[in-house]
Amino acid sequence: MSYLYRLGVSLSVLVNVTLGGQSNQTVSARQHERKRAGKANLTWLIDRLTSEGHCRMSWVYWITLKKR
């Protein structure tokens, strides 16, 4: 993975935790979790800026890491 990609992920985790999210969870994963719970979320915006399904895949990756 490139340095800039890892930096971006780290910043996303930092922002998420600063806003009260769980440890090692990115903003994208948190937004998909909120969508699954029927809460207000920004999944549509993040997916539009990145790629379709980005938040869902981030959430799946986070859940997989969490279970280790």
N, C-alpha and C positions, 0 to 999 in steps of 0.2 A: 504494500500500500504506500501511496505517496505521503510525504510529510504534510502537505497541505490538507489532504483528506483526513489524516489522523488529527490534525489540529482542529479542523472543523467539527469532527465528532466530539473531541474533548470540550470544545466551547459549547456545543449543544448540551452535553451532559452537565456542564457547569451552570448554564442558564437554567436548565430544568431543575437541578437540585436547589439552586438559589430561589426559585419560585415555589419550592415545596415539594418537588417531585422525588421519586425514589432514586436511590443510588444507582449509578451506572445506566440510567435510562435516558435516552435522548428525548429532545422535544418532540420529534416525530413519533416515537413509540408512545409517548404519553398522550399525544393527541389522538392516536388510533385507539388507545385504551379508553379515552373519554368518549370517543365515537361509539365504541362497543357498549358503553354504559348508558348511552342515550343522553350524554351531557353535551353542552356547547363545546365545539372544537374548531380547530383551524386546519383539519385534514385536507379539505378541498383546496385551500390556498397552498399549503406545503407541497401537495401532490402536483399542483399546477406549475409551481416554480421548479420542482425537481423532475419527477417522473410519475406517471400513473402507478399507484400501488406502493409508492415509496414508504408511506407511513405504516401501512400494513406489514410490509417486509421488515421494517425497523422493529416493529412490535414483535413479530415472530422471532427475529434474531435475539431480542432482549429476553423474551420468555425462554428461549432455548438456553441462553447463557445463565439465566437465573436458576434453572433446574439442575445445573452442574454441581 
